Amino acid sequence: MLFPLTMTSVLISLCIIILGCLIVARYRDVYERIKIPLAIITFFSGLVLYIFGYMPDYVLLGELPEPGEAPPDATAIALRALFSTCRIFIMENDWGDVNAILQNHAIYTLLFSVVHACGLLITVLTLLSLFGLHFISRIQLMLSRPSETYIFCGLNEYAYHLIRSLRENGRDRRIIVIEGLKQSSEQEEVLVKKIRENQCILIDRNIGEVESLEKLKLPARCYQKPIHFFLLSEQENANLETAIRLLQNAKKDRTPVNHLILYILSSSENTGKILDQVRKDCGITVDFKIFSIEDLAARQLMETCPIYETLELDTREAMVHSDFTLFLAGFGRMGVEVLRKALYNGQFYGGHFKAIITDSAMGSREGVFNNRYSAIKSNYDIRFVQADPGSSAFYDLLIENIHAINYVVVCLENDRLSMETALEIQRLLRRQGVKRAVTIAVQISESAELSHYQELALLPGIRIFGRSSDIFTESIIINESMDRMARAMNALFNGIYHVEPADNWFELDEFTKESNRSAAMNIRTKLRLLGLDMAEAGKCDREPVRLEEYLQGTRLENLAKQEHLRWNAFHFASGWTTWDLSETAGAKKAKDLANKRHACLVPWEKLAEVTKRFNQVPSFEELDFMQVRNIPQILAASGYVVFRID
């Protein structure tokens, strides 16, 4: 045995086992880095100790052997010491065979005990690491005390990228992965490796069995802080079904869900409506965000390649003096989402939004788009053209509009074809002598396709968007700063109409939340129109300015008009249409929610008529002014400062 079986030895062994559990639970990444060096040091220390322990008395005492006594067999001693050293790691020892002189030597006894204790610790840690994942996960769950909890229902590529992003931005986070390990050994090994390297807590349960938070047996303290629950399966129906079960059972189990936020991957426009209804039926206040791959990719594009960078901004008047023209190659689901996002991010007072869209199957795709978003084509200069990428018609269209195009997006649903087309467009712009900066962005799904072009140094000037590793990130999906601004904006708007409570964010439907997020995202565009920018207060090394001093006179009026243009575009891009005043007889409000019609979806000049028809106080024009005047308060409440751009 490792130690003689006494109460002291039992207590020491228990302490070492508990210590091993704590190390694996809280410092697994540290142990993974030091386990090999520690094992090597322990092995060689043990080998040296046993070699000395098996020496004859006269060698240890520095004396000569007795006459006729055979000299020590070095090979035998070394082999015996090697065997005894290996026994250290199976929790055994050969203390009884050690020379009696050394058994009575205090320092040798201490070193012997330390080496064997290290051997026991290494064995315990290794066994726990290999076979005690579920046990360790439960210990981690009990011991961890971070400020927020992140739960992933399943571990796929999307979840893996988001977990890595969360870890990069903050180590002190409780990340839980719910995943059944009843897979092939190779799949399980890969899964466990990913869970370990990101210090995740595993709950071994099949995704279909996730019915409520109560059955996950989370510590009570988890419910006192935000819980972010991610449903990122590629089987979108399963995501919706799980979300519905969580909401319904939260009421039955009386689980406190005031801090629960659901993140749901779904491309269906009905998901938000379904969850809004379930939430109302259950009478609970749960926040949720719904997004698709296309939504995330288009959002990343607008954030990394903002449209205002392609225009010459008149910061004295807060306006532009030229139109914005988008050339979009590919009108599948990604192309539609890019157009929608570009439409309401590309609104500037003084210029018009234009778009040229090509697709090899435009006939059917244009019809579906115009049916779903019927007001877009009638309110904006959108040109749909059926043309194969690489065809003469495709390049003739480019050459015809070469000096008007500001922004090119290629998303042809084939990575290699998209990249080749983007490179050809870049060559055409250079050959035609276009001097001004034109953004060229190409949607890439697989990083493997991109590496080929990076090796050939063909990418300067071309922006990449849409890769899973780039869109499944904390800044794109969670984006708490954007939600803080959106909530502050909504509360200030409620204050105008004396809505109580003013901060009713969790009671809002998904469309209204997205409307507020869109307005919050556009704040930076408004600041750039003033020659300003924003940054978090603790991370800004520039001299702050008072934004109120810039929001006056012509600038304020033009920004109010720009806000109305953006508001119109967001509604049109969400399927809303203009409610003609001649059809509003008997209506008390300007909004017809059931039919997605709004009387204010008109040019700025016609808002006065709508105000008069509905006796609106304050006027609809004044509401746009107030939205702009509220920006300083919104930024301050969200922890941002404003500074001048050199």
C-alpha positions in Angstrom: 0.0 0.0 0.0 1.0 3.6 -0.4 1.0 4.2 3.3 0.5 1.9 6.3 -3.3 1.6 6.9 -3.7 4.0 9.8 -6.1 6.9 10.4 -3.4 9.3 9.5 -2.7 7.7 6.2 -6.4 7.5 5.3 -6.8 11.2 6.1 -3.8 12.1 4.0 -5.1 10.0 1.1 -8.5 11.6 1.4 -7.0 15.1 1.5 -4.9 14.3 -1.7 -8.0 13.0 -3.5 -10.1 16.1 -2.5 -7.2 18.3 -3.6 -7.1 16.5 -6.9 -10.8 17.1 -7.4 -10.4 20.8 -6.7 -7.4 21.1 -9.1 -9.3 19.4 -11.9 -12.5 21.3 -11.2 -11.0 24.8 -11.0 -7.5 24.6 -12.6 -7.8 21.9 -15.2 -6.0 24.1 -17.8 -3.1 24.6 -15.4 -2.9 20.9 -14.7 -2.9 20.0 -18.4 0.2 22.2 -18.8 2.2 20.9 -15.9 1.1 17.2 -15.6 3.9 15.9 -17.9 6.8 17.9 -16.2 5.4 17.0 -12.8 5.2 13.3 -13.7 8.8 13.4 -15.0 10.1 15.1 -11.9 8.2 12.7 -9.6 9.5 9.6 -11.6 13.1 10.6 -11.5 12.9 11.7 -7.8 11.4 8.4 -6.9 14.1 6.5 -8.9 16.9 8.3 -7.1 15.3 7.7 -3.7 14.9 4.0 -4.3 18.4 3.6 -5.7 19.8 5.1 -2.5 17.3 3.1 -0.5 18.5 -0.2 -1.9 22.2 0.5 -1.3 24.0 -1.7 1.2 24.9 -0.2 4.7 28.6 0.2 4.0 27.9 2.3 0.8 25.5 4.6 2.7 28.1 4.9 5.6 31.0 5.5 3.2 32.8 2.4 4.4 34.5 -0.5 2.7 32.8 -3.8 2.3 33.5 -6.6 4.7 36.2 -9.1 3.5 34.6 -11.6 1.2 31.4 -9.6 0.8 30.4 -9.2 -2.9 30.2 -5.6 -4.3 26.7 -4.2 -4.9 25.2 -5.2 -8.3 24.4 -1.8 -9.8 22.2 -3.3 -12.6 20.1 -5.2 -10.1 19.7 -2.2 -7.8 18.7 0.0 -10.8 16.1 -2.4 -12.1 14.7 -3.0 -8.6 14.5 0.8 -8.1 12.8 1.2 -11.5 10.2 -1.3 -10.6 9.5 0.3 -7.2 9.3 3.7 -8.9 6.6 2.6 -11.3 4.6 1.3 -8.3 4.4 4.9 -7.0 1.8 5.6 -9.7 -0.4 2.6 -8.8 -0.5 3.8 -5.2 1.9 1.3 -3.9 5.4 1.5 -2.3 8.3 -0.6 -1.1 9.1 1.3 2.1 9.7 -1.9 3.9 12.5 -2.9 1.6 14.3 0.4 2.0 17.6 0.4 4.0 16.9 0.8 7.7 19.5 3.5 8.0 17.4 5.7 5.6 14.2 4.8 7.2 15.4 6.5 10.3 16.7 9.5 8.4 14.2 12.4 8.7 15.0 14.2 5.5 14.9 11.0 3.4 11.6 10.0 5.0 10.1 13.5 4.2 11.3 13.4 0.6 10.0 9.8 0.2 6.6 10.9 1.5 6.4 14.0 -0.7 7.3 12.0 -3.9 4.7 9.3 -3.1 2.1 11.9 -2.3 2.8 13.6 -5.7 2.5 10.2 -7.4 -0.9 9.6 -5.7 -2.0 13.1 -6.8 -0.9 12.6 -10.4 -2.8 9.2 -10.5 -5.9 10.7 -9.0 -5.8 13.7 -11.3 -5.3 11.5 -14.4 -8.1 9.2 -13.4 -10.5 12.1 -12.8 -9.4 13.7 -16.0 -10.1 10.5 -18.0 -13.1 9.0 -16.3 -14.5 11.5 -13.9 -15.8 14.2 -16.3 -19.4 14.1 -15.0 -18.3 14.0 -11.4 -15.9 16.9 -11.9 -18.5 18.9 -13.8 -20.8 18.7 -10.8 -18.1 19.9 -8.5 -17.3 22.7 -10.9 -21.0 23.7 -10.9 -21.0 23.8 -7.1 -17.7 25.7 -6.8 -17.9 28.3 -9.6 -19.1 31.7 -8.6 -18.9 33.9 -11.7 -21.3 36.8 -12.4 -23.1 35.2 -15.4 -23.9 31.8 -16.7 -23.8 30.7 -20.3 -25.7 27.4 -21.2 -25.3 25.8 -24.6 -27.8 23.2 -25.5 -25.6 21.0 -27.7 -22.0 21.5 -28.8 -21.7 22.0 -32.6 -19.5 24.3 -34.7 -21.5 27.4 -34.0 -21.5 26.8 -30.2 -17.8 26.0 -30.2 -16.9 29.4 -31.9 -19.1 31.3 -29.5 -17.7 29.6 -26.5 -14.2 30.4 -27.6 -15.2 34.1 -28.1 -16.7 34.2 -24.6 -13.5 32.7 -23.1 -11.3 35.2 -25.0 -13.3 38.1 -23.7 -13.5 36.9 -20.1 -12.2 33.9 -18.3 -14.4 34.2 -15.2 -17.5 32.9 -16.8 -19.6 29.8 -16.0 -20.1 28.0 -19.3 -22.2 24.9 -19.3 -22.6 22.5 -22.2 -25.6 20.1 -22.3 -24.7 17.2 -24.5 -25.2 13.5 -24.4 -22.0 11.5 -24.7 -23.6 8.3 -26.1 -21.7 8.6 -29.4 -18.9 6.8 -31.1 -15.7 6.8 -29.1 -13.9 9.1 -31.6 -16.8 11.6 -31.6 -16.9 11.5 -27.8 -13.1 12.1 -27.6 -13.3 15.1 -29.8 -16.3 16.5 -27.9 -14.7 16.0 -24.5 -11.5 17.6 -25.8 -13.4 20.7 -26.8 -15.2 20.9 -23.5 -11.9 20.6 -21.6 -9.9 23.1 -23.6 -12.6 25.8 -23.0 -13.1 24.9 -19.3 -16.8 24.1 -19.8 -19.0 22.3 -17.4 -20.7 19.2 -18.9 -24.2 18.1 -18.2 -24.6 14.7 -19.8 -28.1 14.8 -21.2 -29.6 14.5 -24.7 -30.8 17.8 -26.1 -34.3 16.4 -26.6 -34.5 15.7 -22.9 -34.0 19.4 -21.9 -37.4 20.4 -20.7 -36.8 22.8 -17.9 -34.1 24.6 -16.1 -35.1 22.9 -12.9 -34.1 19.5 -14.2 -30.6 20.8 -14.9 -30.2 21.2 -11.1 -28.4 24.5 -11.3 -27.4 26.1 -7.9 -29.9 28.6 -6.7 -27.3 31.4 -6.9 -27.3 31.0 -10.8 -30.8 32.4 -11.0 -29.7 35.6 -9.2 -27.5 36.6 -12.2 -28.1 36.7 -15.9 -28.4 33.2 -17.5 -27.7 33.2 -21.3 -29.3 30.0 -22.9 -28.2 29.2 -26.4 -30.2 27.0 -28.8 -27.9 26.9 -31.9 -28.7 23.5 -33.4 -28.9 23.4 -37.2 -32.3 21.6 -36.7 -34.2 24.9 -36.2 -37.5 23.2 -35.3 -35.7 21.5 -32.4 -34.5 24.9 -31.2 -38.0 26.3 -31.2 -39.5 23.2 -29.5 -36.9 23.4 -26.7 -37.5 27.1 -26.2 -41.3 26.5 -25.9 -40.7 23.7 -23.4 -38.4 25.9 -21.3 -41.0 28.7 -21.2 -44.0 26.5 -20.5 -42.2 24.5 -17.8 -40.7 27.6 -16.2 -44.2 28.6 -15.1 -45.1 25.1 -13.9 -41.9 24.6 -11.9 -42.0 28.2 -10.7 -38.4 28.6 -11.8 -37.2 32.2 -11.4 -36.5 33.3 -15.0 -36.3 37.0 -14.6 -32.7 36.9 -15.6 -33.0 34.3 -18.4 -32.1 35.3 -22.0 -32.8 32.8 -24.8 -30.7 33.0 -28.0 -32.4 31.0 -30.8 -31.1 30.1 -34.2 -34.0 30.2 -36.6 -34.6 31.6 -40.1 -38.4 31.5 -39.8 -40.1 34.9 -39.5 -42.8 33.2 -37.3 -40.5 32.1 -34.5 -40.7 35.5 -32.7 -44.5 35.6 -33.0 -44.8 32.1 -31.6 -42.5 32.7 -28.6 -44.2 36.1 -27.9 -47.5 34.3 -27.7 -46.1 31.5 -25.5 -44.5 34.0 -23.2 -47.8 35.9 -22.8 -49.8 32.7 -22.2 -47.3 31.7 -19.5 -47.3 35.2 -18.0 -43.5 35.3 -17.6 -40.9 37.9 -18.5 -38.2 36.3 -20.5 -35.9 38.0 -23.0 -35.0 36.3 -26.2 -33.1 37.0 -29.4 -33.8 35.2 -32.7 -31.3 35.2 -35.5 -30.3 33.3 -38.6 -27.0 32.7 -40.2 -27.8 35.3 -42.9 -28.9 37.8 -40.3 -25.6 37.4 -38.4 -23.5 37.6 -41.5 -25.2 40.7 -42.8 -24.9 42.3 -39.4 -21.2 41.6 -39.3 -20.9 43.1 -42.8 -22.6 46.4 -41.7 -20.4 46.6 -38.6 -17.1 45.8 -40.1 -17.7 47.7 -43.4 -20.1 50.5 -42.5 -21.7 52.3 -45.3 -20.8 55.8 -44.1 -17.2 55.0 -44.9 -18.0 54.9 -48.6 -19.6 58.4 -48.7 -18.2 61.9 -48.4 -19.9 63.2 -45.3 -20.7 66.9 -44.8 -20.2 67.1 -41.1 -21.1 70.8 -41.0 -24.6 70.1 -42.2 -24.8 66.4 -41.0 -25.8 65.2 -44.5 -24.4 63.9 -47.8 -24.4 65.4 -51.3 -24.4 62.2 -53.3 -26.3 58.9 -53.7 -25.4 55.5 -52.3 -25.4 52.7 -54.9 -25.1 49.0 -53.9 -24.1 46.3 -56.4 -25.3 43.0 -55.1 -24.3 39.8 -56.9 -26.4 36.9 -55.7 -30.0 37.1 -54.4 -30.4 34.0 -52.3 -31.3 34.2 -48.6 -27.9 35.9 -47.9 -28.4 38.4 -50.6 -31.9 39.3 -49.4 -30.6 39.9 -45.9 -27.7 42.0 -47.1 -30.1 44.2 -49.1 -32.4 44.6 -46.0 -29.6 45.5 -43.7 -28.0 47.9 -46.3 -31.4 49.5 -46.9 -31.8 50.8 -43.4 -28.1 51.4 -42.7 -27.7 53.3 -45.9 -30.1 56.1 -45.4 -28.6 59.6 -45.4 -30.3 63.0 -45.8 -29.2 64.6 -49.0 -28.8 61.3 -51.0 -30.8 58.5 -52.3 -30.4 54.7 -51.8 -30.0 52.7 -55.0 -29.3 49.1 -55.6 -28.4 46.9 -58.6 -29.0 43.2 -57.9 -28.1 40.3 -60.2 -28.8 36.6 -59.9 -29.0 33.7 -62.3 -32.5 32.8 -61.0 -33.8 36.4 -60.6 -37.2 35.6 -62.1 -38.4 33.5 -59.2 -36.4 35.2 -56.5 -37.5 38.8 -57.4 -41.2 37.7 -57.3 -40.9 36.2 -53.8 -39.0 39.2 -52.5 -41.5 41.8 -53.9 -44.4 39.8 -52.5 -42.8 39.7 -49.0 -41.4 43.3 -49.0 -43.8 44.9 -51.4 -43.0 48.5 -50.4 -39.3 48.4 -51.1 -39.4 48.5 -54.9 -42.0 51.2 -54.9 -40.1 53.5 -52.5 -36.5 52.9 -53.6 -34.5 52.7 -56.8 -34.0 49.0 -56.9 -33.0 47.3 -60.2 -33.3 43.5 -60.5 -31.4 41.9 -63.4 -31.1 38.3 -64.4 -27.5 37.6 -65.2 -25.0 34.8 -64.6 -21.8 35.8 -62.7 -19.1 36.0 -65.3 -21.5 36.6 -68.2 -21.2 39.5 -70.7 -24.5 40.9 -69.3 -23.0 40.8 -65.8 -19.9 42.8 -66.7 -21.8 45.2 -69.1 -24.0 46.1 -66.1 -21.0 46.8 -64.0 -19.3 48.9 -66.6 -22.5 50.8 -67.2 -22.7 51.8 -63.5 -19.0 51.7 -62.7 -18.7 55.4 -61.6 -21.9 55.3 -59.4 -21.3 52.1 -57.4 -20.0 52.6 -53.8 -20.4 49.2 -52.4 -20.1 45.7 -53.9 -21.3 42.6 -52.2 -20.8 39.1 -53.7 -22.7 36.2 -52.1 -23.3 33.5 -54.8 -23.8 30.5 -52.4 -20.5 29.1 -53.6 -17.3 30.2 -51.9 -14.9 29.7 -54.8 -17.2 31.3 -57.3 -17.9 34.2 -55.0 -14.2 34.8 -54.5 -13.3 34.5 -58.2 -16.2 36.9 -59.0 -15.0 39.5 -56.4 -11.4 39.3 -57.8 -12.7 39.9 -61.3 -14.8 42.9 -60.1 -11.7 44.3 -58.4 -9.7 44.0 -61.6 -12.5 45.7 -63.6 -12.6 48.7 -61.2 -8.8 49.1 -61.6 -8.9 48.7 -65.3 -11.7 51.3 -65.6 -9.6 53.8 -63.6 -11.9 54.1 -60.6 -10.0 56.2 -58.1 -12.4 56.5 -55.3 -12.7 53.8 -52.6 -15.2 51.2 -53.4 -16.0 48.5 -50.7 -15.9 45.0 -52.1 -17.2 42.4 -49.7 -17.5 38.7 -50.4 -19.4 36.1 -48.3 -17.3 33.0 -47.4 -18.7 30.1 -45.5 -15.6 27.9 -45.2 -12.2 29.2 -44.1 -10.5 26.5 -46.2 -11.5 28.2 -49.3 -10.1 31.5 -48.1 -6.7 30.2 -47.2 -5.9 29.4 -50.8 -6.4 33.0 -51.8 -4.5 34.3 -48.7 -1.5 32.2 -49.7 -1.5 33.8 -53.1 -1.8 37.3 -51.6 -4.9 38.0 -53.7 -7.1 39.5 -51.0 -5.9 43.1 -50.4 -8.9 45.4 -50.8 -11.5 42.6 -50.5 -13.4 42.3 -47.3 -14.5 38.9 -46.1 -17.7 38.2 -44.1 -20.0 35.4 -43.0 -17.5 32.8 -41.7 -18.9 30.9 -38.6 -15.8 31.9 -36.6 -16.5 35.6 -37.3 -20.3 35.7 -36.8 -20.7 33.4 -33.8 -19.0 35.8 -31.5 -20.0 37.7 -28.3 -20.0 41.1 -30.0 -22.3 39.9 -32.8 -24.8 37.7 -31.0 -24.9 38.9 -27.4 -23.8 42.5 -27.9 -24.9 43.7 -24.4 -23.8 47.3 -25.1 -26.2 47.5 -28.0 -29.1 46.2 -25.9 -28.3 48.7 -23.2 -28.7 51.5 -25.7 -31.8 50.0 -27.1 -33.4 49.6 -23.7 -32.5 53.2 -22.7 -34.0 54.4 -26.0 -37.2 52.5 -25.4 -37.5 53.8 -21.8 -37.1 57.4 -23.0 -39.7 57.0 -25.7 -42.1 55.5 -23.1 -41.5 58.5 -21.0 -43.0 60.7 -23.7 -46.3 58.9 -23.4 -46.1 58.3 -19.6 -45.9 54.5 -20.0 -45.3 52.8 -16.6 -43.0 51.2 -16.1 -40.8 53.1 -18.6 -38.4 50.2 -18.8 -40.8 47.5 -20.1 -38.2 45.9 -22.3 -39.1 42.3 -21.4 -42.8 42.9 -22.3 -42.0 44.1 -25.8 -42.6 41.9 -28.8 -39.6 40.8 -30.9 -40.3 43.3 -33.7 -40.3 46.3 -31.3 -37.0 45.2 -29.7 -35.4 44.8 -33.1 -36.7 48.3 -34.1 -35.0 49.7 -31.0 -31.8 47.8 -31.7 -31.7 49.1 -35.3 -32.1 52.7 -34.0 -29.3 52.1 -31.4 -27.0 50.7 -34.0 -27.5 53.8 -36.2 -26.3 56.1 -33.4 -22.7 55.7 -34.6 -23.7 56.7 -38.2 -25.3 59.9 -36.8 -22.1 60.6 -34.8 -20.0 60.2 -38.0 -22.3 62.7 -39.7 -21.2 65.1 -37.0 -17.5 64.3 -37.3 -17.6 62.4 -34.0 -17.3 58.8 -32.8 -18.1 56.9 -29.6 -16.2 54.6 -27.2 -16.6 52.9 -23.9 -15.8 55.4 -21.1 -13.0 53.3 -19.6 -11.4 52.5 -22.9 -11.2 56.0 -24.5 -8.0 57.9 -24.5 -9.4 60.8 -26.5 -10.8 64.1 -25.1 -14.5 63.8 -24.7 -16.8 66.4 -26.2 -20.4 67.5 -25.2 -22.6 66.0 -27.9 -25.4 68.5 -27.0 -23.3 71.3 -28.5 -23.4 69.6 -31.9 -27.2 68.8 -31.9 -28.4 72.2 -32.8 -29.8 74.1 -35.8 -29.4 72.6 -39.3 -27.4 69.6 -38.0 -30.2 68.6 -35.6 -32.9 69.0 -38.3 -31.0 67.0 -40.8 -30.3 64.2 -38.3 -34.0 64.1 -37.5 -34.8 63.8 -41.2 -32.1 61.0 -41.5 -33.7 59.2 -38.5 -37.1 59.3 -40.3 -35.5 57.9 -43.4 -33.9 55.1 -41.4 -37.2 54.4 -39.5 -39.1 54.1 -42.8 -36.5 51.8 -44.3 -36.5 49.5 -41.3 -40.2 49.1 -41.5 -40.2 48.6 -45.3 -37.5 46.0 -44.9 -39.6 44.2 -42.3 -42.6 43.9 -44.6 -44.6 46.9 -43.5 -46.4 49.2 -46.0 -47.7 52.7 -46.0 -51.2 53.1 -44.6 -52.8 55.7 -46.9 -54.7 58.4 -45.0 -57.7 57.8 -47.2 -58.0 54.3 -45.7 -57.7 55.3 -42.0 -61.3 56.3 -41.4 -62.2 55.4 -37.8 -58.7 54.6 -36.8 -57.4 56.2 -33.6 -53.7 55.4 -34.1 -51.4 55.7 -37.0 -50.3 52.1 -36.8 -52.2 49.0 -38.0 -50.3 46.2 -36.3 -52.5 43.4 -37.6 -51.9 44.3 -41.3 -48.4 45.8 -40.8 -49.3 49.2 -42.1 -48.3 52.6 -40.7 -49.5 56.0 -41.8 -46.1 57.6 -40.9 -44.3 55.6 -43.6 -44.2 58.7 -45.9 -41.6 61.3 -46.8 -40.7 63.8 -44.1 -42.7 66.6 -45.9 -46.0 64.6 -45.5 -45.6 63.9 -41.8 -47.5 67.1 -40.9 -50.6 65.7 -42.6 -50.4 62.5 -40.6 -49.9 64.5 -37.4 -53.0 66.6 -38.2 -55.1 63.5 -39.1 -54.4 61.7 -35.7 -54.1 64.9 -33.6 -50.7 63.6 -32.5 -49.0 65.4 -29.6 -46.1 65.8 -29.8 -46.0 65.8 -33.6 -44.5 63.0 -35.6 -41.7 65.3 -36.7 -41.0 66.3 -33.2 -40.7 62.6 -32.2 -37.8 62.3 -34.7 -36.2 65.4 -33.2 -36.6 63.9 -29.7 -35.0 60.7 -30.8 -31.9 62.6 -31.9 -31.9 64.8 -28.8 -32.0 61.7 -26.6 -28.7 60.3 -27.9 -26.5 62.0 -25.3 -28.6 60.6 -22.5 -28.7 57.1 -24.1 -24.9 57.0 -24.6 -24.3 58.2 -21.0 -26.6 55.6 -19.6 -24.8 52.9 -21.6 -21.3 53.9 -20.5 -20.1 55.6 -23.7 -18.3 58.9 -24.3 -18.1 60.9 -27.5 -15.0 62.4 -29.1 -14.0 64.2 -32.3 -12.4 62.4 -35.2 -9.2 63.8 -36.4 
